[in-house]
Every structure is written in C-alpha cells, then in structure tokens.
C-alpha cells in the first residue's frame, strides 16, 4: 500500500517521507520528490496563474486527488487552528530527528525536508522499517557554523538577524538557499534545485 501510494505520489512530483500509526489510522507524510518536483510544479496551472499561494493551492489539488484515489483524508500544515502536529508526526515516523540547529533532519532529504501535506488512511497499514539512527550521529555538524550571519546556530534562530542579512549585498547568495540547510551532507545529495530554494526564500522574506 505505501509503495503504491509512493509511486502515485512520485508521478505527481511528491514522495512519501514517512508514516506512522495514530489511533486506528495510518498517517502518511508527503513532501517534494527532488529534483523532479520543481519541473512538475512550475508547469502547473497554479504556478502560472499569477494568483497568491501557488504552492499551497497546488498541494491541495494534488494531495486531494491522492486522498480520493486511496480513500483517505488530506491534511495540510495550514489547516487550523488547531494545526495538525506535523513536527510531532515527523519525529514519530522514525525518519526525522532534531538536528544540532534544532531544524528537522530527514534520513533522505536532510535539512531540506518539508511536508506539503499528509494522508490519513483508515486502519494500520504496514510501514517500512525506519533507519536505525539519525544521520547527525555520524556527521561533524557543518550546519552549526554555516550561517554567515550567525542567525541560525546550535539552539538559536534569530529570525530578525536572518532577514536583515539577506537584505544586504553580503547576504544576496543566501537568497539562493539557506547556507545552513545546504551545509548538511544529506541535503547535498537530495537534488533540490536553487530555483526552488529561491522561491521559498522570497516567500519567507519578499524584497
């Protein structure tokens, strides 16, 4: 079942990033399938129509379609309040951990992990075995000192300092992708394109 769902999701530019049993249901977390995701999303009607929140609208259409196909219920991070516990779900899958900079790190996506939504499916579906340990357990931690503004370090994220830095000439390169996330060795093998990172940075802090 999970393999079939992952194959259907990949055809749409998404992939299964983890799953867990909650109550009588199975919750399946979906995120971008890199690097195929960006080409699929940028060819979509939502990206081209000039309306607000194209990625959220795309996610709701695509994941809504998967929910109908697999007889489940689509859940999104923006649903609420109260909001679905995506961070707690991610940790419970056994495929995400807290990194040294307190961002989630994923066994395959590294610090580039993100969730476009989830499917809640009835019953306890078999879940593939999770990795035995976090990739951070055998990493030297380049993420800790990667932020040129020192806005994101171990145990601290100074959002104001981050935004101030990317407004400067020195921070222009950060607009192509967060240096902390890019420093993660697992992230570097995930194939996320700079254009996608820039899209998210512009949403985070429009210039």
C-alpha positions in Angstrom: 0.0 0.0 0.0 2.7 2.5 1.0 4.7 1.5 -2.1 1.7 2.1 -4.4 1.0 5.4 -2.7 4.6 6.5 -3.1 4.5 5.5 -6.8 1.3 7.6 -7.4 2.8 10.5 -5.4 6.0 10.4 -7.4 4.1 10.7 -10.7 2.8 14.0 -9.3 6.1 15.3 -8.0 5.8 14.2 -4.4 7.1 11.3 -2.3 6.4 9.5 1.0 8.7 10.9 3.6 7.4 8.9 6.5 4.4 7.2 8.0 3.1 6.4 11.5 0.2 4.8 13.2 -2.1 7.2 15.1 -5.1 5.8 16.8 -6.8 3.5 14.4 -5.4 5.3 11.4 -2.1 5.5 9.4 -0.8 9.0 8.7 1.4 9.3 5.6 3.6 12.4 5.2 4.2 13.7 1.7 6.9 16.1 0.5 8.7 17.1 -2.7 10.3 14.4 -4.7 13.6 16.0 -5.6 14.7 17.0 -8.2 11.6 16.1 -10.2 9.2 18.1 -8.1 10.2 21.6 -9.3 9.7 20.9 -13.0 6.3 19.4 -12.3 5.2 22.3 -10.1 6.4 25.1 -12.4 4.4 23.5 -15.3 1.2 23.6 -13.2 -1.8 25.9 -13.6 -1.3 27.2 -10.1 2.3 28.4 -10.8 1.3 30.2 -14.0 -2.0 31.9 -13.0 -0.4 34.7 -11.0 -2.7 34.2 -8.0 -1.4 34.1 -4.4 -0.1 31.0 -2.7 0.5 28.9 -5.8 2.4 26.1 -4.0 -0.3 25.7 -1.3 -3.0 25.6 -3.9 -1.1 23.1 -6.0 -0.5 20.9 -2.9 -4.2 20.9 -2.0 -5.2 19.9 -5.5 -2.6 17.1 -5.9 -2.8 15.7 -2.4 -6.6 16.0 -2.5 -6.5 13.8 -5.6 -4.3 11.3 -3.9 -6.7 11.2 -1.0 -9.6 10.4 -3.2 -7.6 7.7 -5.1 -6.5 6.0 -1.9 -9.8 6.6 0.1 -8.1 8.7 2.7 -8.4 12.3 4.0 -6.0 15.0 3.1 -4.4 17.0 5.9 -2.3 20.2 5.4 0.0 22.2 7.7 -2.2 25.3 7.2 -5.3 23.5 8.5 -6.4 25.2 11.7 -6.2 26.4 14.3 -5.7 24.0 15.9 -3.0 23.0 13.4 -2.0 19.4 12.7 1.1 18.2 14.6 3.4 17.8 11.6 6.6 18.1 13.6 5.4 15.5 16.1 4.3 13.3 13.3 7.6 13.6 11.5 9.5 12.7 14.7 7.2 9.7 15.3 7.9 8.2 11.9 11.5 7.4 12.9 12.7 9.0 9.7 13.2 12.6 11.2 15.2 13.8 14.1 16.1 17.2 15.7 19.4 18.4 14.2 22.1 20.3 16.1 20.5 23.6 14.9 17.1 22.3 16.0 15.7 22.0 12.5 14.2 18.7 11.5 16.6 16.5 9.6 15.4 13.6 7.4 17.2 10.4 6.6 16.9 11.1 2.8 16.1 14.8 2.5 18.4 16.1 5.3 17.7 19.6 6.3 15.8 20.2 3.1 12.9 18.1 4.5 9.5 19.8 4.1 5.9 18.5 4.1 3.3 19.6 1.6 0.6 17.6 3.4 -0.4 14.2 4.7 -2.9 11.5 4.1 -4.9 10.0 6.9 -5.8 6.4 5.9 -8.1 4.1 7.8 -6.5 1.1 9.5 -3.0 0.1 10.4 -1.1 -0.2 7.1 2.3 -1.9 7.1 5.1 0.7 7.3 8.6 0.2 6.0 11.2 -0.1 8.8 12.8 3.2 9.7 16.6 3.8 9.7 18.3 2.9 13.0 19.8 6.3 13.7 20.0 9.9 12.7 22.5 11.0 10.0 23.6 13.6 12.5 25.0 10.8 14.7 27.9 10.3 12.2 28.2 13.9 11.0 30.7 16.6 12.1 28.0 19.2 12.2 28.9 21.7 9.4 25.4 23.2 9.8 26.3 24.7 13.2 28.7 27.3 11.8 27.3 27.6 8.2 25.2 30.7 8.7 27.2 33.7 7.6 25.1 36.0 9.8 25.2 33.6 12.7 21.4 33.8 12.8 20.9 30.1 12.9 23.2 28.2 15.2 23.0 25.5 17.8 19.9 26.2 19.9 19.1 29.6 18.4 17.4 31.1 15.4 17.4 34.8 15.2 14.7 35.5 12.5 15.3 39.2 12.5 19.0 38.8 12.0 18.4 36.4 9.2 16.1 38.7 7.3 18.4 41.7 7.9 21.3 39.8 6.5 19.6 38.6 3.3 18.7 42.2 2.5 22.4 43.1 2.2 24.8 42.6 -0.6 26.7 40.1 1.5 23.5 38.1 2.0 22.4 38.0 -1.6 23.7 34.5 -2.1 21.6 33.3 0.8 18.6 34.1 -1.3 19.5 31.1 -3.5 19.2 28.8 -0.5 19.8 28.7 3.3 23.5 28.0 3.9 22.7 26.0 7.0 20.4 23.7 5.1 22.8 23.4 2.2 25.7 22.5 4.5 24.0 19.2 5.5 25.7 16.4 3.6 22.4 14.6 3.2 20.8 17.7 1.8 23.6 18.0 -0.7 22.6 14.6 -2.2 18.9 15.2 -2.3 18.9 17.2 -5.6 16.9 20.3 -4.6 17.3 23.0 -7.2 18.4 26.5 -6.4 15.3 27.9 -8.1 13.1 26.1 -5.6 15.1 27.4 -2.6 14.9 30.9 -4.0 11.1 30.6 -4.4 10.8 29.7 -0.7 13.2 32.4 0.4 11.1 35.0 -1.5 8.0 33.8 0.3 9.9 33.9 3.6 11.1 37.5 3.1 10.0 39.3 -0.1 12.3 42.1 -1.2 
